[in-house]
Amino acid sequence: RMFPSFKVRVDGLVETAKYILLMDIVAVDNCRYKFHNSRWMVAGKADPEMPKRMYIHPDSPAKGEQWMSKPVAFHKLKLTNNISDKHGFV
């Protein structure tokens, strides 16, 4: 699972409309990072870029009212660097 976990507050949605929330993870540079002493630090050169995969939040679709009522947690998101992953990991 992703560590640290990602939570976001959503606002400005139409309360009665249905929305799908998804996460797309994109490399920002060509470095590898590690989480050490409560912060991210450069830990070498990055692996080659993997195929794009998006993670759809398991509560999707849901009304705007539900998304805005509390922070949305992506704690079930699992990350992998396995290009041939068959389990839906991002």
N, C-alpha and C positions, 0 to 999 in steps of 0.2 A: 504494500500500500504506500501511497505517497506520504512522505514525511518531510517537513511538517505538513499537516493537513491544510486544505484550502477552504475557507469560508468567505462568503460574500453577502452583503446586504443589497437587496434589489428594491428600487423605488421607481415611480413614474409609469407603472404599467396600468392598463385598463383593468380594473378589478374583475370584471366578468369575462374578459377575453382569455382564451387558453394560449399558453406559451410552452415551448420546449426550450430548456436550458441545456447547453452543451459546452464542453471545454475542449479547446484545441491548444495543444502545447507546441510552441514553435521555438527553435533555437534562436538566441539573440546574438550569439557570436560563435567563434570556433574553439571555445574552451570547455573543458570538463570541470564540473564543480562538485564539492563535497560539503556537507553540513557539519561543521565542527565548532565547538564552543558557542553554540546558539547563533551561528552566522554561516553564510555561504562563502566558501573560499575557492579560488581557482586551484585545480588539481591536475593540470595537464591539458593536452590537446584533445578536442572532441572526437568521437567516433564519426564515421560517415553518416550523413543524414538518412533517417529511416523513412519509409512510406508514411504519408499523412494518415492519421486516425483521429477521429473525434470521439469524445466520451459524452454520451447522452445521460443527463441526470436521471436516476431511476424513478423519480416522482413525475417525470415528464410524460405526457402533457399535463399541465395543471393551470388553474385560473390564476390571474395576476394577484388576486387577493391572497392566495396561499403563498406565492413566492415572496410577497412583501411582508407577510405576517411575522417572519422570523428569519435569522440568517440562514442562508442556503449552504449546506456543508457537502463537499465532494469527498467525504471520507471513504467511500467505497471504490474510488478511482485507484486502479493498480497500474503501475508503470513497468515497462520492460524495455530492454534493448535487444530483444530477440525478434529479428525481422520476420521469422516464420511463425510467430505467435498465433495460436488458434483459439485462445481463450478470451479474446476481446480486450486484452490489456492495451493501454495506449502507449 
